[in-house]
Amino acid sequence: MEVGFTYCLGKTKSATGTGLTLWWIGFIIALGLSMFMMTKAAEKLPIGTVYPVWTGIGAVGAVLVGIFFFGEPATFWRIFFITTLILSIVGLKIWG
């Protein structure tokens, strides 16, 4: 859902009319579902783990959506830092 609302948000930049409205509706639905799933995760896991993992997934997803769907550059440093972020998320999940 994190990646879904990022994608919808990106599509609002070029949409008009009914298409724009539908992308905004998709954004709101995906955002709401994302928040709901985060609260469900927080029922079982510490919030200090849930929130960083949630934001990390959103950050990684946003970069990948930008690269694969919106033509943003995939430079060495972007890939390097996204990789370190992924490793940090995995580390929090394993040892958090």
C-alpha positions as CSV (number, residue, x, y, z in Angstrom):
1,M,0.0,0.0,0.0
2,E,2.9,2.3,0.6
3,V,4.2,1.8,-2.9
4,G,0.6,2.1,-4.2
5,F,-0.1,5.5,-2.8
6,T,3.3,6.7,-4.0
7,Y,2.5,5.6,-7.5
8,C,-0.9,7.2,-7.4
9,L,0.6,10.4,-6.1
10,G,3.1,10.4,-9.0
11,K,0.3,9.9,-11.5
12,T,-1.6,12.9,-10.2
13,K,1.1,15.2,-11.7
14,S,0.1,14.4,-15.3
15,A,-3.6,13.5,-14.9
16,T,-6.5,15.8,-15.6
17,G,-10.3,15.7,-15.1
18,T,-11.8,12.4,-14.1
19,G,-8.4,10.7,-14.3
20,L,-7.0,13.1,-11.7
21,T,-9.9,12.5,-9.4
22,L,-9.5,8.7,-9.7
23,W,-5.8,8.9,-9.0
24,W,-6.5,11.0,-5.8
25,I,-9.1,8.5,-4.7
26,G,-6.6,5.7,-5.2
27,F,-4.1,7.6,-3.2
28,I,-6.5,8.1,-0.3
29,I,-7.6,4.5,-0.3
30,A,-4.0,3.2,-0.4
31,L,-2.9,5.6,2.3
32,G,-5.8,4.6,4.5
33,L,-5.0,0.9,4.0
34,S,-1.4,1.5,4.7
35,M,-2.1,3.2,8.0
36,F,-4.6,0.5,8.9
37,M,-2.0,-2.2,8.3
38,M,0.6,-0.3,10.2
39,T,-1.7,-0.1,13.3
40,K,-2.3,-3.9,13.0
41,A,1.4,-4.5,12.9
42,A,1.9,-2.3,16.0
43,E,-0.5,-4.5,17.9
44,K,2.1,-7.3,17.7
45,L,5.4,-5.5,17.3
46,P,7.1,-2.6,19.1
47,I,6.3,0.8,17.5
48,G,10.0,1.5,17.5
49,T,10.4,-1.3,14.9
50,V,7.0,-0.9,13.1
51,Y,7.4,2.8,12.2
52,P,10.9,2.7,10.9
53,V,10.2,-0.4,8.8
54,W,7.0,1.3,7.5
55,T,8.7,4.5,6.5
56,G,11.7,2.6,5.1
57,I,9.4,0.5,2.9
58,G,7.8,3.7,1.7
59,A,11.1,5.4,1.0
60,V,12.5,2.4,-0.9
61,G,9.2,2.0,-2.7
62,A,9.1,5.6,-3.7
63,V,12.6,5.5,-5.1
64,L,11.9,2.3,-7.1
65,V,8.6,3.7,-8.4
66,G,10.4,6.8,-9.5
67,I,13.0,4.9,-11.3
68,F,10.8,2.2,-12.9
69,F,7.7,4.2,-13.7
70,F,8.6,7.9,-13.8
71,G,12.0,7.9,-15.5
72,E,14.0,9.1,-12.5
73,P,17.8,8.4,-12.7
74,A,19.2,5.2,-11.1
75,T,22.6,6.6,-10.2
76,F,25.2,4.7,-8.3
77,W,24.6,6.8,-5.1
78,R,20.8,6.4,-5.2
79,I,21.2,2.6,-5.5
80,F,23.9,2.6,-2.9
81,F,21.9,4.5,-0.3
82,I,18.6,2.6,-1.1
83,T,20.6,-0.6,-0.5
84,T,21.9,0.6,2.9
85,L,18.3,1.6,3.8
86,I,17.1,-1.9,2.9
87,L,19.8,-3.5,5.0
88,S,18.9,-1.3,7.9
89,I,15.2,-2.3,7.6
90,V,16.2,-5.9,7.5
91,G,18.4,-5.4,10.5
92,L,15.6,-3.7,12.5
93,K,13.3,-6.6,11.7
94,I,15.8,-9.3,12.7
95,W,17.4,-7.6,15.7
96,G,14.8,-5.0,16.6
